Amino acid sequence: MMKSNITAGIVLYNSDIDRLCENINAVKDQVDQIIFFDNNSKNIDSIENLILSQNIKYHILKSTNNNGIAFALNEIAKYAIDQGYEWLLTLDDDSVVYPDLIAQYSKYLLKESVGQLSCLLKDRNIKSQKIENKDKWSIKEQKYAITSASLIKLSALAEAGGFNTDLFIDWVDNEICCALRRVGYKTFQVNYVGLLQEMGSIKSHKLFKKVFYTPNYNSIRYYYNARNSIFVSRLYPSEEKTKKIIVNQLKMMIQIILFESDKYSKVKAITKGIKDGLTKKEKRERYL
């Protein structure tokens, strides 16, 4: 598969210019074009100046509102489909992929039932992170994959109905994996460390000799995580159990109370998210 059939899409929102530059430089030689979608960034002028300074083939789509990552990804996908691309590499604006990511993915583009390919990732904030031994397997089916650095088959995405814009942020990536499976496509993980990512502001804690990590999201992010995880469990009951999701959210509340700042607003946000997730209408539209 030649890279002319592969494009990358980067969702922008008040992007850190240095990190975005690192992101662009990492991916620009691996794909035919980079499609940007800006969710009403305050620093859009600086972002555009950076993009213009790069020697790349690109297209910029813009919104006058922040409509969330799912909406942005759908707009990128629509443009990519119109341009005749077959595959879309989806990226956050702070993602930095490794040099051979597309070369690794390209080995598996013809694999039966593939709808999406993902890779192993390294988190900048976890210094002791151990990556699975590459000798154990080359590729395996995965239940979920994060959006960043995933390569999605555009025809499969269209068949699944696109990314779910009702979710705004959080669980958008998990939900599209469920939607792909519903129409017969699978998500696979390639045994290659292909992404350097920063998942929230992860901090490590030690309790009774056990080390664990808290994401330290803001209250808005905690709200959407609670609401959307419960909603997706109700939308796809064969994939997730709602009771288990609620228990996980309650555990998160305890971790916040023990280790994070702004405890009241975060716990309140999760409580509201649980309530809204349980009452949100079980419905999935076609978004693409």
Disulfide bonds with the S-S distance in Angstrom:
none
